[in-house]
Amino acid sequence: MIRHLYLVGAMGSGKTSVGRLVAQRLQLPFYDLDQQIEQATGETIANLFAQQGEQAFRELECEMLTQTIFVPRSVIATGGGVVLNERNRRLMRHRGWVIYLRASPETLWRRLQHTTDRPLLRTESPYETLLAIAQQREPLYQEADWVIETDALRPEEVADAIVRAFKPTPDAPLIISVLPNQPHEYPVQVAPGVMTSAVQAIRQRTQPTRVAILTHPKLRGYADPLLAGFTQNGVPAHLITLPSGERVKSLRAAERLYAQLLEAGCDRSSLLVIVGGGVLGDLGGFVAATYMRGIPYVQIPTTLLAQVDSSVGGKVAVDLPQGKNLVGAFHQPLMTLVDPETLRTLPLRHWRNGFAEMLKYGAALQVGLWRRLQTMLGQGVLGARRVRKAPDYWTLPIARCISLKAQVVSDDERDLSGRRALLNFGHTVGHAIEAALGYQDWLHGEAIAAGMVAEAEIGRTLGVTPPEVADELRETIAQAGLPTRLPAGVDADTLLTHMRHDKKRAGDSLSIVLLEAIGNARLIPNIPTEAIREALTRCATS
Ligand SMILES: NC(=O)c1ccc[n+]([C@@H]2O[C@H](COP(=O)([O-])OP(=O)(O)OC[C@H]3O[C@@H](n4cnc5c(N)ncnc54)[C@H](O)[C@@H]3O)[C@@H](O)[C@H]2O)c1
């Protein structure tokens, strides 16, 4: 279904030269949209602009882009203005992956100031024109599936980064840096099959004297090769298994784990490797944060939810009988290894569970991701009975979610500035739903899905969220097979009581992340209780 690799970016960002290199490396044909237009019309782009004007050129460009539907799988370099047309952006999303080669206006100017064949720069102050164009188009370019910062890279390095995004492998994974240039900087490596080279990847980063691997009995197929790999490399390794389920995220389980680590002889030079979903990631991370005042740990998430969310960002915690995540710490992993191949064994309900968090990133932070997820739903990735599990299909959207989270965490590691709070879209009501259900029956992502719908309704009531945005959100969540109404028997007042107990609450008033548009969320303080009650009542299951 998905075929091409479309390169977008400003004039001078290197789409054509880099595109050729990428096509060679991937052994795919190369197709340059501007060149095709020049060939088809027998005119240069500059002449077409001069003779027919920009509007006529854009129509021609749109027509030629539509022709790419019929060419075999290719690397396609587009013109700088192709993203201006919503139809073009939709077409590229439907027919391939879109990669944005980002260059700063300064870099672009350095490359372009002496050229004469760029019609849009034939103005009295071309640098200011370039700046204005870059500013106007930046949010449209950012809608791409992947963004590569090219300022400091040579063309070969940009090509390498594109190949890693398009076809990551265990030897050349996609790497996302969390907290770059900060004391706890670490990489998230994403590639189908990256599990197979996990021991090597971990040993390149650290040389532990001893390793403890934490997993569930049913995930031993993933954990056992690690155990063997460390042992073969002369590193004593121990397997610790725990049952599945949220109940394991407890102080009692943490205490048992401390005892098992002691018994295995683990000290501060030991490493904890966690192979599992968000429950083990949160519990294991909490134990790593506190055992002997903190030991390093590696996350190898095996659920979609853990891959896109909980294994990145360093929030680790256990639950108390009074509520979720009430005892915890910020403790960043040494690295996170994301292998979409491990999702093949995941049940459909847990795919949907993780998809809810993906939708959250799109809704709160990036409309391009939101549209990509809608496209995936339209292509039937989460069918009524069957998931399309091909890692080719999931790797880049998973990586995009991680990179969005990494940016937010890098800006606001400790949740202090309000930036990280945006990741809580859907969570104020979602956490209250989980608490009202006693953390049973509904999965985390299911509660967040209904929470997003409810918070969009709160936004609608307050006039913050446009009605069409709230409607689109609900329809998309329903299409993903996720709940859009509150659980039966849970009413607005019960939820309000739990919302007031949420640890993210500040003082007595309720602050909630609301949508102003898809991809644009804002933390709104002091929301009147009456508005919340009214909106929640509308979402109740009658
Ligand atoms: N720390 C954070 O930033 C953060 C963010 C979001 C959610 N969370 C937490 O994550 C937890 C939920 O995580 P989850 O949804 O991954 O649940 P989970 O860890 O309970 O995993 C869900 C189920 O899938 C099974 N499983 C795991 N990998 C599998 C695989 N590859 N194949 C087949 N089965 C597999 C598990 O054994 C379990 O039964 C919640 O406690 C939530 O609070 C934390």
The ligand as a MOL file (V3000), in Angstrom:
LIG
                    3D

  0  0  0     0  0            999 V3000
M  V30 BEGIN CTAB
M  V30 COUNTS 44 48 0 0 0
M  V30 BEGIN ATOM
M  V30 1 N 5.9190 5.9000 32.7880 0
M  V30 2 C 5.1870 6.4550 31.8830 0
M  V30 3 O 5.5400 7.5110 31.3430 0
M  V30 4 C 3.8990 5.8000 31.4580 0
M  V30 5 C 3.1980 6.2690 30.3340 0
M  V30 6 C 2.0410 5.5880 29.9520 0
M  V30 7 C 1.6130 4.4730 30.6640 0
M  V30 8 N 2.3190 4.0510 31.7530 0 CHG=1
M  V30 9 C 1.8910 2.8750 32.5090 0
M  V30 10 O 2.0020 1.7300 31.6690 0
M  V30 11 C 1.1540 0.7110 32.1940 0
M  V30 12 C 0.4290 0.0330 31.0560 0
M  V30 13 O 1.3780 -0.5430 30.1950 0
M  V30 14 P 0.9710 -1.6450 29.0970 0
M  V30 15 O -0.2740 -1.2290 28.4370 0
M  V30 16 O 2.1660 -1.9200 28.3010 0 CHG=-1
M  V30 17 O 0.5280 -2.8750 30.0150 0
M  V30 18 P 1.3130 -4.1780 30.5100 0
M  V30 19 O 2.7060 -3.8960 30.8110 0
M  V30 20 O 0.4620 -4.7460 31.5860 0
M  V30 21 O 1.2510 -5.1360 29.2420 0
M  V30 22 C -0.0060 -5.5360 28.7630 0
M  V30 23 C -0.1030 -7.0500 28.5880 0
M  V30 24 O 0.6160 -7.4130 27.4230 0
M  V30 25 C 1.4960 -8.5000 27.7050 0
M  V30 26 N 2.6040 -8.3600 26.7660 0
M  V30 27 C 3.6380 -7.5070 26.8110 0
M  V30 28 N 4.3610 -7.5910 25.6930 0
M  V30 29 C 3.7890 -8.5320 24.9170 0
M  V30 30 C 4.0640 -9.0670 23.6440 0
M  V30 31 N 5.0610 -8.6000 22.9040 0
M  V30 32 N 3.2780 -10.0460 23.1770 0
M  V30 33 C 2.2190 -10.4990 23.8810 0
M  V30 34 N 1.8900 -10.0170 25.0840 0
M  V30 35 C 2.6550 -9.0460 25.6060 0
M  V30 36 C 1.8200 -8.3160 29.1640 0
M  V30 37 O 2.2610 -9.5310 29.7480 0
M  V30 38 C 0.4810 -7.8560 29.7180 0
M  V30 39 O -0.3540 -8.9630 29.9380 0
M  V30 40 C 0.2210 1.3970 33.1650 0
M  V30 41 O 0.5930 1.0500 34.4740 0
M  V30 42 C 0.4420 2.8700 32.9340 0
M  V30 43 O 0.2340 3.6460 34.0780 0
M  V30 44 C 3.4450 4.6860 32.1550 0
M  V30 END ATOM
M  V30 BEGIN BOND
M  V30 1 1 1 2
M  V30 2 2 2 3
M  V30 3 1 2 4
M  V30 4 1 4 5
M  V30 5 2 4 44
M  V30 6 2 5 6
M  V30 7 1 6 7
M  V30 8 2 7 8
M  V30 9 1 8 9
M  V30 10 1 8 44
M  V30 11 1 9 10
M  V30 12 1 9 42
M  V30 13 1 10 11
M  V30 14 1 11 12
M  V30 15 1 11 40
M  V30 16 1 12 13
M  V30 17 1 13 14
M  V30 18 2 14 15
M  V30 19 1 14 16
M  V30 20 1 14 17
M  V30 21 1 17 18
M  V30 22 2 18 19
M  V30 23 1 18 20
M  V30 24 1 18 21
M  V30 25 1 21 22
M  V30 26 1 22 23
M  V30 27 1 23 24
M  V30 28 1 23 38
M  V30 29 1 24 25
M  V30 30 1 25 26
M  V30 31 1 25 36
M  V30 32 1 26 27
M  V30 33 1 26 35
M  V30 34 2 27 28
M  V30 35 1 28 29
M  V30 36 1 29 30
M  V30 37 2 29 35
M  V30 38 1 30 31
M  V30 39 2 30 32
M  V30 40 1 32 33
M  V30 41 2 33 34
M  V30 42 1 34 35
M  V30 43 1 36 37
M  V30 44 1 36 38
M  V30 45 1 38 39
M  V30 46 1 40 41
M  V30 47 1 40 42
M  V30 48 1 42 43
M  V30 END BOND
M  V30 END CTAB
M  END
